[in-house]
Amino acid sequence: MSTELRAVRGMNDILPDEAVRWEALEDTLRTWLRSYGYRNIRTPLVESTALFCRAIGEATDIVEKEMYSFEDSLNGEHLTLRPEATASTVRAALEHSLLYGGPQRVYYMGPMFRHERPQKGRYRQFHQVGAEALGFPGPDVDAEMLLMCHRLWKLLELEDIRLELNSLGTLDERREHRAALIVYLEANAADLDEDGRRRMYSNPLRVLDSKNPAMKPVIDGAPLLTAYLRDASLQHFESIQQILRAAGIPYRINPRLVRGLDYYNLTVFEWVTDRLGAQGTVCGGGRYDGLFEQLGGKPQPACGWALGIERLLALLELNQKPLAMPPATIYLVNQGAEAQRAAFRVAEMLRNHGLSVLQHSGGGSFKTQMKRADASGASVAVILGEDEVAAGEASVKPLRIVQDQFRVREQSLAEAVRKFVVGN
């Protein structure tokens, strides 16, 4: 009995009409990142499971519940589809001595994988773009990362994204807070959910990251980490705020913001919106100065963020912001055997002039081809028939303005059609 084959639940096909929007957004993101000096890095989709256990934290939801991990049947190696890319980027920087010549600004773009309950804005295969500033102690680079995100929202004309900011301090400061937090959680153990009781000793800070509404009263009453910050951490945090205020960027200090990964220290932030329901975090990140040493390298300061592409596209759609690449500018119609052969040469000649050409294939009458030309969104149809080929000419039919069809010599064709192309 045959079984219908479908995409894995929570892992979606992106079909051509939709992919146009993805490509347009990705092009915008690449141009924007390059304008801040960030260069592309590409790491494998599959990494050693130990990398994420050491980097993200054994007692996080990602490691405990969400990673796609398996054993390689050939050599017994434990592998994982990457759930995030910061750990992979730091691993690559260590493996290839990327910081040997000085600090680096890098960005990545691609799919991540987490075994979560699929819902709008949260999928098992999802896509992120992220930036990592490696080797910069801050706080100036922390502020730069916040300013660059603010610029992106302006570029995309999104006005309903706001910044939430916090500081997690240093490792010693978190240890002091951890001891006080455990005492508090012990006193309120009866009000904790199962996850909270399980993490009370292994990773109490994660209890504050709970999304369970029933936990809110306990979380609201917990001791604040900010009360344990010393002068250096407070000054680092204040320096970032001074830059934000000088730049006119509004923000809110959220003392409960801890993020869901263990490698963060000092600055943490999220850009959030109320327009996407429960999946309101569009972009999040912070400083992770201990991660290089945690993965076996020499200590290096670092800061970064990751942005969900699906969520950003959903937000653009809700805001009715157009985001589409232009269609092929020329549709090449041909009739007859000689014209069909000539069409290949003419199409390549037009592309040599930097024009985009959609060449008709599959036969059909002249009327049918012209209907397809109009439906393609092209600005102009170039028509080759037996008469045109014999005369070394082509007919030009503007499709988006009212103008009569005309003929032109083949050597003048590119110049003739360019005036009808959108943007020229």
Secondary structure, 3 states (H helix, E strand, C coil): CCCCCCCCCCCCCCCHHHHHHHHHHHHHHHHHHHCCCCEECCCCCEEEHHHHHHHHCCCCHHHHHHCEEEECCCCCCEEEECCCCHHHHHHHHHHCCCCCCCCEEEEEEEEEECCCCCECCECCEEEEEEEEEECCCCCHHHHHHHHHHHHHHHHCCCCCCEEEEEECCCHHHHHHHHHHHHHHHHHCHHHCCHHHHHHHHHCHHHHCCCCCHHHHHHHHHCCCHHHHCCHHHHHHHHHHHHHHHHHCCCCEECCCCCCCCCCCEEEEEEEECCCCCCCCEEEEEEECCCHHHHCCCCCCCEEEEEEEHHHHHHHHHHCCCCCCCCCCCEEEEECCHHHHHHHHHHHHHHHHCCCCEEECCCCCCHHHHHHHHHHCCCCEEEEECHHHHHHCEEEEEECCCCCCCEEEEHHHHHHHHHCCCCCC
